[in-house]
């Protein structure tokens, strides 16, 4: 599986990773089973995926704990652990980027994950008061102390990224990006490329919209989470599904699913450092892993790129 480097650091991992919000994220998703989450992480590691992306807010530490349990049976040195924090459990999960909070959050994450270092630590969201460079400066001290190996920020807009990186300490940015949410291409990407900062998108399959599971005649009621989402409103919804339909012949050529083909598109995208699709059960991990072995032609890559520019 293809290996990549995070920013200017020595952190090397697989370009295909695993997002673990459905591993222990009982506060985010209904009907999760911890044993399923453990099997998801095991399936990822057993299939050669070494990048595990988690966060405190995924189950308020439960995701990290489950990953920590799994890690006991694997070679820690071959696994890249990325976690995130900003939600303060002592203040109703209000966002907190204060250096003292971040320092404590790292120490507590280390305990839950049963490890003595984090490969990547992200400030999960910016708060409204802490100077961004001050927050990142606290992480730099933790990096120098060996507790973290790469400094990340997540959900920061371009101006906030620039402020956070004023001393050149930011190694990686994680933010929303998909074929149907492409704002980062004109906002973040040029700055990140110019400053050798890695980019990791979340929601690459647009909450399932890019998997091929939705139909043009499908309707959503006020009880559905999709009801007020712009991508599920016509005419945009129909445009997206029409583009997905045009990916299906490419999927047929490779005996793959639409999801696998589109994950392969991200894996071929030079602006994307790593992709971290999530999974509820182990079979989804194995399906996602196939995307790493798909080699799209330049023509196919460009076609998919153009299909979703509307």
C-alpha positions as CSV (number, residue, x, y, z in Angstrom):
1,X,0.0,0.0,0.0
2,X,1.3,3.4,-1.0
3,X,3.2,5.3,1.7
4,X,3.2,9.1,2.3
5,X,5.0,11.5,4.5
6,X,3.2,14.0,6.7
7,X,4.4,17.5,5.9
8,X,8.1,18.1,6.7
9,X,8.1,15.5,9.5
10,X,9.4,12.0,9.7
11,X,5.9,10.5,10.1
12,X,5.4,8.1,7.2
13,X,2.1,6.2,6.8
14,X,-0.3,4.7,4.3
15,X,-2.1,7.1,2.0
16,X,-5.3,5.1,2.8
17,X,-6.3,5.4,6.4
18,X,-9.3,4.7,8.6
19,X,-11.6,7.2,10.1
20,X,-12.9,5.9,13.5
21,X,-15.8,8.1,14.4
22,X,-18.0,4.9,14.2
23,X,-15.6,3.1,16.5
24,X,-17.0,3.8,19.9
25,X,-18.7,7.0,18.8
26,X,-21.9,6.3,20.6
27,X,-22.7,10.0,21.0
28,X,-22.5,10.4,17.2
29,X,-24.2,7.3,15.8
30,X,-27.0,5.0,17.0
31,X,-26.7,1.3,17.5
32,X,-22.9,1.1,17.5
33,X,-21.4,-2.1,19.0
34,X,-17.9,-1.8,20.6
35,X,-16.9,-5.3,19.5
36,X,-17.7,-4.3,15.9
37,X,-15.5,-1.2,16.3
38,X,-12.6,-3.4,17.6
39,X,-13.0,-5.6,14.5
40,X,-13.0,-2.6,12.2
41,X,-9.7,-1.4,13.6
42,X,-8.2,-4.9,13.4
43,X,-9.4,-5.4,9.8
44,X,-7.7,-2.1,8.8
45,X,-4.4,-3.1,10.4
46,X,-4.6,-6.6,9.0
47,X,-5.2,-5.3,5.5
48,X,-2.2,-3.0,5.6
49,X,-3.8,0.3,6.5
50,X,-1.6,1.9,9.2
51,X,-3.2,5.3,9.6
52,X,-5.9,5.4,12.3
53,X,-7.7,8.8,12.7
54,X,-9.6,9.3,15.9
55,X,-10.7,12.1,18.3
56,X,-11.7,12.6,21.9
57,X,-15.2,13.6,20.9
58,X,-15.8,10.2,19.2
59,X,-17.5,8.7,22.2
60,X,-15.8,11.1,24.6
61,X,-12.7,9.0,24.7
62,X,-14.3,5.6,23.9
63,X,-12.9,5.5,20.4
64,X,-9.4,6.1,21.7
65,X,-9.9,3.4,24.4
66,X,-11.0,0.8,21.9
67,X,-8.1,1.6,19.6
68,X,-5.7,1.4,22.6
69,X,-7.0,-2.1,23.3
70,X,-6.3,-3.2,19.8
71,X,-2.9,-1.7,19.7
72,X,-1.7,-4.1,22.4
73,X,-1.7,-6.9,19.8
74,X,0.2,-5.0,17.1
75,X,3.6,-3.4,16.5
76,X,3.0,0.1,17.6
77,X,6.0,1.4,15.7
78,X,4.3,0.5,12.4
79,X,1.0,2.3,13.2
80,X,0.3,6.0,12.8
81,X,-2.2,7.3,15.4
82,X,-3.8,10.6,14.8
83,X,-6.2,12.0,17.4
84,X,-7.9,15.3,18.0
85,X,-9.2,17.4,20.8
86,X,-10.8,20.8,21.5
87,X,-14.1,19.9,23.2
88,X,-13.7,20.6,26.9
89,X,-15.4,17.9,29.1
90,X,-15.1,20.2,32.1
91,X,-17.2,22.9,30.3
92,X,-20.1,21.2,28.5
93,X,-17.8,20.4,25.6
94,X,-17.2,24.0,24.7
95,X,-14.3,24.5,22.4
96,X,-11.0,25.2,24.1
97,X,-7.6,25.8,22.5
98,X,-5.8,27.1,25.6
99,X,-2.3,25.7,25.9
100,X,-3.0,24.1,29.3
101,X,-6.1,22.4,28.0
102,X,-4.3,21.0,24.9
103,X,-1.4,19.8,27.0
104,X,-3.7,17.9,29.3
105,X,-5.7,16.6,26.3
106,X,-2.6,15.1,24.9
107,X,-1.7,13.4,28.2
108,X,-5.2,12.0,28.6
109,X,-5.2,10.7,25.0
110,X,-1.9,9.0,25.5
111,X,-3.4,7.2,28.5
112,X,-6.6,6.1,26.7
113,X,-4.6,4.9,23.6
114,X,-2.1,3.1,25.9
115,X,0.9,4.7,24.1
116,X,3.7,7.1,25.0
117,X,3.5,9.2,21.8
118,X,1.0,10.4,19.2
119,X,2.0,10.5,15.6
120,X,-0.3,13.3,14.8
121,X,-2.3,15.5,17.2
122,X,-4.9,17.9,15.8
123,X,-6.6,20.9,17.4
124,X,-10.0,19.7,16.4
125,X,-11.7,23.0,16.0
126,X,-10.6,26.6,16.7
127,X,-12.0,28.4,19.7
128,X,-13.0,32.1,19.6
129,X,-10.4,33.4,22.1
130,X,-7.1,31.6,22.0
131,X,-4.5,33.1,19.6
132,X,-4.0,30.4,17.0
133,X,-0.2,30.7,17.1
134,X,-0.2,30.4,20.9
135,X,-2.2,27.1,20.7
136,X,0.1,25.7,18.1
137,X,3.1,26.8,20.1
138,X,1.9,24.6,22.9
139,X,1.9,21.7,20.6
140,X,5.4,22.5,19.4
141,X,6.6,22.2,23.0
142,X,4.9,18.8,23.2
143,X,6.5,17.8,19.9
144,X,9.9,18.8,21.3
145,X,9.1,16.7,24.3
146,X,8.5,13.7,22.1
147,X,4.8,13.3,23.0
148,X,3.6,14.2,19.5
149,X,5.4,13.8,16.2
150,X,3.3,16.0,13.9
151,X,1.2,19.1,14.6
152,X,-2.2,19.3,13.0
153,X,-5.2,21.6,12.9
154,X,-8.7,20.8,11.7
155,X,-11.7,22.9,10.6
156,X,-9.6,26.1,10.4
157,X,-10.4,28.5,7.6
158,X,-7.6,29.9,5.5
159,X,-7.0,33.0,7.6
160,X,-6.9,30.8,10.8
161,X,-4.5,28.4,9.1
162,X,-2.2,31.3,8.3
163,X,-2.4,32.6,11.8
164,X,-1.7,29.2,13.3
165,X,1.3,28.6,11.0
166,X,2.9,32.0,11.6
167,X,6.0,30.2,13.1
168,X,5.9,27.4,10.5
169,X,4.9,24.7,13.0
170,X,1.8,23.3,11.3
171,X,2.4,20.0,9.6
172,X,-1.0,18.9,8.5
173,X,-4.5,20.2,8.0
174,X,-7.7,18.1,8.1
175,X,-10.9,19.6,6.7
176,X,-14.0,18.8,4.8
177,X,-13.4,18.0,1.1
178,X,-15.0,15.9,-1.5
179,X,-15.9,15.8,-5.1
180,X,-19.1,17.7,-4.2
181,X,-17.5,20.0,-1.6
182,X,-14.5,21.5,-3.4
183,X,-14.0,24.9,-1.9
184,X,-10.7,23.9,-0.4
185,X,-9.2,23.6,-3.9
186,X,-9.2,27.4,-4.3
187,X,-8.9,28.4,-0.7
188,X,-6.6,26.0,1.3
189,X,-4.7,24.1,-1.3
190,X,-2.5,26.8,-2.8
191,X,-1.3,27.9,0.7
192,X,-0.8,24.3,1.9
193,X,1.3,23.4,-1.2
194,X,3.4,26.6,-0.8
195,X,4.1,25.8,2.8
196,X,4.6,22.0,2.6
197,X,1.6,21.3,4.8
198,X,-0.2,18.0,4.2
199,X,-3.9,17.8,3.7
200,X,-6.3,15.1,4.9
201,X,-10.0,15.4,3.9
202,X,-12.8,14.1,5.9
203,X,-16.2,13.0,4.5
204,X,-14.6,12.0,1.1
205,X,-17.8,10.1,0.2
206,X,-20.0,13.0,1.2
207,X,-21.9,11.1,3.9
208,X,-22.7,8.3,1.5
209,X,-24.0,10.5,-1.4
210,X,-21.0,9.4,-3.5
211,X,-21.5,5.7,-2.9
212,X,-24.2,5.0,-5.4
213,X,-26.7,4.0,-2.8
214,X,-29.1,6.9,-3.4
215,X,-31.7,7.1,-6.2
216,X,-33.1,10.0,-8.3
217,X,-36.6,9.3,-7.1
218,X,-35.7,9.1,-3.4
219,X,-37.5,11.7,-1.3
220,X,-36.5,12.9,2.2
221,X,-38.9,14.0,5.0
222,X,-38.3,16.4,7.9
223,X,-37.4,13.4,10.0
224,X,-34.4,12.5,7.8
225,X,-31.0,14.1,8.5
226,X,-30.6,14.7,4.7
227,X,-33.7,16.9,4.6
228,X,-32.0,20.3,4.9
229,X,-28.6,19.4,3.5
230,X,-27.8,21.4,0.3
231,X,-26.4,18.4,-1.5
232,X,-29.7,16.6,-1.1
233,X,-31.8,19.5,-2.5
234,X,-32.8,19.6,-6.2
235,X,-31.4,20.4,-8.7
236,X,-28.0,19.8,-7.1
237,X,-29.1,16.3,-5.8
238,X,-30.0,15.2,-9.3
239,X,-26.7,16.6,-10.7
240,X,-24.7,14.7,-8.2
241,X,-26.5,11.4,-8.9
242,X,-26.2,11.9,-12.7
243,X,-22.4,12.3,-12.2
244,X,-22.3,9.2,-10.0
245,X,-24.1,7.2,-12.7
246,X,-21.4,8.1,-15.2
247,X,-18.8,6.7,-12.8
248,X,-20.5,3.3,-12.9
249,X,-19.0,2.2,-16.3
250,X,-15.5,2.9,-14.9
251,X,-16.4,0.8,-11.8
252,X,-17.6,-2.0,-14.1
253,X,-14.3,-2.0,-16.0
254,X,-12.4,-2.6,-12.7
255,X,-15.0,-4.9,-11.2
256,X,-15.2,-2.4,-8.4
257,X,-17.9,-0.3,-6.6
258,X,-18.5,3.4,-7.2
259,X,-17.1,4.0,-3.7
260,X,-13.9,2.2,-4.5
261,X,-13.4,4.1,-7.7
262,X,-14.0,7.5,-6.0
263,X,-11.7,6.6,-3.2
264,X,-9.1,5.7,-5.8
265,X,-9.6,9.2,-7.3
266,X,-8.7,10.8,-4.0
267,X,-5.7,8.5,-3.7
268,X,-4.5,9.7,-7.1
269,X,-5.1,13.4,-6.2
270,X,-1.8,15.1,-5.7
271,X,-3.3,17.7,-3.3
272,X,-4.6,15.0,-1.0
273,X,-2.0,13.4,1.4
274,X,-4.2,10.7,2.9
275,X,-7.8,9.6,2.8
276,X,-9.6,8.4,5.9
277,X,-13.0,6.8,5.0
278,X,-14.9,5.5,8.0
279,X,-16.5,2.1,8.6
280,X,-19.1,0.7,10.9
281,X,-18.2,-3.0,10.2
282,X,-15.1,-4.8,9.2
283,X,-16.5,-5.7,5.7
284,X,-16.6,-2.0,4.8
285,X,-12.9,-1.7,5.7
286,X,-12.0,-4.6,3.4
287,X,-14.1,-3.0,0.6
288,X,-12.4,0.4,1.1
289,X,-9.0,-1.3,1.1
290,X,-9.5,-2.5,-2.5
291,X,-9.4,1.1,-3.7
292,X,-5.7,1.2,-2.9
293,X,-5.0,-1.4,-5.6
294,X,-7.0,0.4,-8.3
295,X,-4.9,2.4,-10.8
296,X,-7.0,4.8,-12.7
297,X,-5.7,6.1,-16.0
298,X,-5.1,9.8,-16.4
299,X,-8.1,10.0,-18.7
300,X,-10.4,8.3,-16.1
301,X,-9.0,10.6,-13.3
302,X,-9.7,13.7,-15.4
303,X,-13.1,12.5,-16.4
304,X,-14.2,12.0,-12.8
305,X,-12.7,15.3,-11.9
306,X,-14.8,17.1,-14.6
307,X,-18.0,15.1,-13.9
308,X,-18.4,16.8,-10.5
309,X,-17.6,20.4,-11.6
310,X,-21.1,21.9,-11.7
